[in-house]
Amino acid sequence: MTTHLLLLAALFSDSPVAAPATAPAEGGAPPVLTVKAARALGPGSTVTVRAVVLNGGEMGNIRYIQDGEAGLALYAQPTKLPGYGELRAGDSIQVSG
């Protein structure tokens, strides 16, 4: 299993990203949430989650991720986000967006 740390500017939107929806943890980094908790914050929220990738490039630029409670679809252009194109099923990632 490979571990990746990615920063996604926005998920599914060309809109500017809003300010963090939760208070930053010590050191200024946002807290890592479960996917379920992140989804509950709704559109426009900036969140950080840690999850396992379920697919690779066979579905184009979409990567599905899942933790113990829920799943989420990520979208990025691999040429604009280094490392995104190399994500494979089973990789553990932490993403913010």
Secondary structure, DSSP 8 states (H G I E B T S, - for coil): --EEEEE-S-SS--S----BSS---TTS---EE-HHHHHHH-TT-B-EEEEEE---GGGTTEEEEE-SS-EEEEE--TTTSTTGGG--TT-EEEEE-
